[in-house]
Amino acid sequence: MGQNYGIESPGAHHHAPLRKPARYLVIIDSGGSTLARLFGPAREPVAEFDAGTEEVALMTQGLRPLSGALGPEWDPGLDGHSAAERARAEVYTLDI
């Protein structure tokens, strides 16, 4: 009988390279609700959450957004959004 009281020991730590920090924050309308979408340096999707959170205000403090995300570099990450939604999007380049 083990002495772990039924609690499994944690597994070995995974030593893989970490994901690069998010570089872009896109505030975009999605069917009536506003989303905040984080993207990595190659504009790969990292995370998505409600744009009304306090974290969005903190991340964008002192930054000026670019208007619109219509360029081809955004096509893979914003594929499910209409051209109108992408045109109204605000794109922030985050300080790393």
Accessible surface in RSA format (square Angstrom, percent):
REM  Atomic radii and reference values for relative SASA: ProtOr
REM  Chains: A
REM  Algorithm: Lee & Richards
REM  Probe-radius: 1.40
REM  Slices: 20
REM RES _ NUM      All-atoms   Total-Side   Main-Chain    Non-polar    All polar
REM                ABS   REL    ABS   REL    ABS   REL    ABS   REL    ABS   REL
RES MET A   1   230.35 119.3 149.43  98.9  80.92 192.7 128.18 109.0 102.18 135.4
RES GLY A   2    54.53  67.2   0.00   N/A  54.53  67.2  31.34  86.0  23.19  51.9
RES GLN A   3   150.52  84.2 127.32  93.0  23.20  55.2  63.97 136.2  86.55  65.6
RES ASN A   4    75.46  52.0  64.52  62.3  10.94  26.3  26.59  64.0  48.87  47.2
RES TYR A   5   196.13  91.6 159.99  91.0  36.14  94.1 133.05 100.0  63.08  77.8
RES GLY A   6    77.27  95.3   0.00   N/A  77.27  95.3  39.84 109.3  37.42  83.8
RES ILE A   7   128.29  73.0 122.38  91.2   5.91  14.2 125.87  90.6   2.43   6.6
RES GLU A   8   153.68  88.2 132.90 100.5  20.78  49.5  52.69 101.9 100.98  82.4
RES SER A   9    80.69  68.2  65.75  87.7  14.94  34.4  38.51  82.0  42.18  59.1
RES PRO A  10   128.86  93.9 100.45  91.6  28.41 103.3 111.29  91.9  17.57 109.2
RES GLY A  11    69.52  85.7   0.00   N/A  69.52  85.7  39.98 109.7  29.54  66.2
RES ALA A  12   108.23  99.5  64.59  99.7  43.63  99.3  76.10 107.2  32.13  85.1
RES HIS A  13   142.25  77.7 120.15  83.5  22.09  56.5  80.95  83.4  61.29  71.3
RES HIS A  14   145.91  79.7 129.35  89.9  16.56  42.4  98.11 101.1  47.80  55.6
RES HIS A  15   161.00  88.0 122.47  85.1  38.53  98.6  91.46  94.3  69.54  80.9
RES ALA A  16    44.43  40.9  26.97  41.6  17.46  39.7  32.00  45.1  12.43  32.9
RES PRO A  17   132.58  96.6 101.31  92.4  31.26 113.6 113.58  93.8  19.00 118.1
RES LEU A  18   166.59  92.8 142.99 102.3  23.60  59.3 145.17 102.0  21.42  57.7
RES ARG A  19   170.50  71.6 137.25  70.0  33.25  79.2  58.25  79.6 112.25  68.0
RES LYS A  20   143.15  69.8 134.85  82.7   8.31  19.8  81.49  73.3  61.66  65.7
RES PRO A  21    78.18  57.0  66.81  60.9  11.37  41.3  78.18  64.6   0.00   0.0
RES ALA A  22    22.98  21.1  11.34  17.5  11.63  26.5  11.34  16.0  11.63  30.8
RES ARG A  23    75.34  31.6  75.34  38.4   0.00   0.0   4.96   6.8  70.38  42.7
RES TYR A  24    31.15  14.5  31.15  17.7   0.00   0.0   6.84   5.1  24.31  30.0
RES LEU A  25     0.00   0.0   0.00   0.0   0.00   0.0   0.00   0.0   0.00   0.0
RES VAL A  26     0.00   0.0   0.00   0.0   0.00   0.0   0.00   0.0   0.00   0.0
RES ILE A  27    25.77  14.7  22.99  17.1   2.78   6.7  22.99  16.6   2.78   7.5
RES ILE A  28     1.97   1.1   0.00   0.0   1.97   4.8   1.97   1.4   0.00   0.0
RES ASP A  29    45.51  31.9  40.79  40.6   4.72  11.2  17.59  41.4  27.92  27.8
RES SER A  30    37.58  31.8  29.90  39.9   7.68  17.7   1.41   3.0  36.17  50.7
RES GLY A  31    77.72  95.8   0.00   N/A  77.72  95.8  43.75 120.1  33.97  76.1
RES GLY A  32    72.39  89.3   0.00   N/A  72.39  89.3  36.00  98.8  36.39  81.5
RES SER A  33    63.43  53.6  59.04  78.8   4.40  10.1  46.22  98.4  17.21  24.1
RES THR A  34    61.83  44.0  55.68  56.4   6.15  14.7  27.79  37.3  34.04  51.5
RES LEU A  35    32.89  18.3  32.89  23.5   0.00   0.0  32.89  23.1   0.00   0.0
RES ALA A  36     0.00   0.0   0.00   0.0   0.00   0.0   0.00   0.0   0.00   0.0
RES ARG A  37    31.20  13.1  31.20  15.9   0.00   0.0   0.36   0.5  30.84  18.7
RES LEU A  38    24.88  13.9  24.49  17.5   0.39   1.0  24.49  17.2   0.39   1.0
RES PHE A  39     0.16   0.1   0.16   0.1   0.00   0.0   0.16   0.1   0.00   0.0
RES GLY A  40     0.24   0.3   0.00   N/A   0.24   0.3   0.24   0.6   0.00   0.0
RES PRO A  41    55.12  40.2  40.34  36.8  14.77  53.7  41.37  34.2  13.75  85.5
RES ALA A  42    87.78  80.7  55.26  85.3  32.52  74.0  65.95  92.9  21.83  57.8
RES ARG A  43    64.42  27.0  59.57  30.4   4.85  11.5   2.30   3.1  62.12  37.6
RES GLU A  44    68.02  39.1  64.33  48.7   3.68   8.8  52.07 100.7  15.95  13.0
RES PRO A  45    79.98  58.3  59.27  54.0  20.71  75.3  59.58  49.2  20.40 126.8
RES VAL A  46    34.80  22.9  11.05  10.0  23.74  57.2  13.48  11.7  21.32  57.8
RES ALA A  47    44.17  40.6  29.77  45.9  14.41  32.8  41.30  58.2   2.88   7.6
RES GLU A  48    98.88  56.8  69.02  52.2  29.86  71.1  20.77  40.2  78.11  63.8
RES PHE A  49    58.30  29.2  49.07  30.4   9.23  24.0  58.30  35.3   0.00   0.0
RES ASP A  50    87.66  61.4  80.30  79.9   7.36  17.4  30.26  71.2  57.41  57.3
RES ALA A  51    16.47  15.1   5.01   7.7  11.46  26.1   5.23   7.4  11.23  29.8
RES GLY A  52    69.01  85.1   0.00   N/A  69.01  85.1  35.84  98.3  33.17  74.3
RES THR A  53    48.69  34.6  37.65  38.2  11.04  26.3  44.68  60.0   4.01   6.1
RES GLU A  54   127.46  73.2 114.42  86.6  13.04  31.0  45.00  87.0  82.46  67.3
RES GLU A  55   100.27  57.6  99.57  75.3   0.70   1.7  45.79  88.6  54.48  44.5
RES VAL A  56    13.99   9.2  13.99  12.7   0.00   0.0  13.99  12.2   0.00   0.0
RES ALA A  57    64.95  59.7  51.89  80.1  13.06  29.7  58.57  82.5   6.38  16.9
RES LEU A  58   110.65  61.6  95.32  68.2  15.33  38.5  95.49  67.1  15.16  40.8
RES MET A  59    57.66  29.9  41.61  27.5  16.05  38.2  37.04  31.5  20.62  27.3
RES THR A  60    22.85  16.3  17.65  17.9   5.20  12.4   3.13   4.2  19.72  29.8
RES GLN A  61   139.56  78.0 113.72  83.1  25.84  61.5  43.19  91.9  96.37  73.1
RES GLY A  62    81.22 100.2   0.00   N/A  81.22 100.2  43.34 118.9  37.88  84.8
RES LEU A  63    43.99  24.5  28.62  20.5  15.37  38.6  30.05  21.1  13.94  37.5
RES ARG A  64   217.53  91.3 195.08  99.4  22.44  53.4  72.58  99.2 144.94  87.8
RES PRO A  65    56.47  41.2  36.92  33.7  19.54  71.0  36.92  30.5  19.54 121.5
RES LEU A  66   122.13  68.0 120.35  86.1   1.77   4.5 122.13  85.8   0.00   0.0
RES SER A  67   105.18  88.9  71.67  95.7  33.51  77.2  44.31  94.4  60.87  85.3
RES GLY A  68    18.46  22.8   0.00   N/A  18.46  22.8   6.55  18.0  11.91  26.7
RES ALA A  69     1.05   1.0   0.00   0.0   1.05   2.4   1.05   1.5   0.00   0.0
RES LEU A  70   104.00  57.9  80.86  57.9  23.13  58.2  81.04  56.9  22.96  61.8
RES GLY A  71    22.20  27.4   0.00   N/A  22.20  27.4  16.03  44.0   6.17  13.8
RES PRO A  72   107.44  78.3  97.86  89.2   9.58  34.8  99.64  82.3   7.80  48.5
RES GLU A  73    82.81  47.5  64.49  48.8  18.32  43.6  39.46  76.3  43.35  35.4
RES TRP A  74    10.63   4.3  10.24   5.0   0.39   0.9   2.29   1.2   8.33  13.5
RES ASP A  75    66.71  46.7  63.89  63.6   2.82   6.7  26.66  62.7  40.05  39.9
RES PRO A  76   108.27  78.9  79.07  72.1  29.21 106.2  90.31  74.6  17.96 111.6
RES GLY A  77     5.32   6.6   0.00   N/A   5.32   6.6   0.36   1.0   4.96  11.1
RES LEU A  78     0.03   0.0   0.00   0.0   0.03   0.1   0.02   0.0   0.00   0.0
RES ASP A  79   118.57  83.1  98.12  97.7  20.45  48.4  18.95  44.6  99.62  99.3
RES GLY A  80    81.90 101.0   0.00   N/A  81.90 101.0  42.17 115.7  39.74  89.0
RES HIS A  81    22.20  12.1  10.67   7.4  11.53  29.5   5.30   5.5  16.90  19.7
RES SER A  82    59.71  50.5  45.18  60.3  14.53  33.5  52.53 111.9   7.18  10.1
RES ALA A  83    74.57  68.6  62.62  96.6  11.95  27.2  65.41  92.1   9.16  24.3
RES ALA A  84    54.96  50.5  43.98  67.9  10.98  25.0  51.80  72.9   3.16   8.4
RES GLU A  85    26.52  15.2  26.30  19.9   0.22   0.5   3.98   7.7  22.54  18.4
RES ARG A  86    25.11  10.5  25.11  12.8   0.00   0.0   3.56   4.9  21.56  13.1
RES ALA A  87    43.92  40.4  32.29  49.8  11.63  26.5  32.78  46.2  11.14  29.5
RES ARG A  88   148.11  62.2 123.45  62.9  24.66  58.7  76.22 104.2  71.89  43.6
RES ALA A  89     0.88   0.8   0.00   0.0   0.88   2.0   0.83   1.2   0.05   0.1
RES GLU A  90    70.94  40.7  70.94  53.7   0.00   0.0  16.15  31.2  54.78  44.7
RES VAL A  91     6.61   4.3   5.80   5.2   0.81   2.0   5.80   5.0   0.81   2.2
RES TYR A  92    23.64  11.0  23.55  13.4   0.09   0.2   1.31   1.0  22.34  27.5
RES THR A  93    56.49  40.2  46.18  46.8  10.31  24.6  33.28  44.7  23.21  35.1
RES LEU A  94    16.45   9.2  16.12  11.5   0.33   0.8  16.20  11.4   0.25   0.7
RES ASP A  95   125.51  87.9  97.91  97.5  27.59  65.2  37.77  88.9  87.74  87.5
RES ILE A  96   128.71  73.2  57.60  42.9  71.11 171.4  84.53  60.9  44.18 119.9
END  Absolute sums over single chains surface
CHAIN  1 A     6932.1       5128.1       1803.9       4000.2       2931.8
END  Absolute sums over all chains
TOTAL          6932.1       5128.1       1803.9       4000.2       2931.8
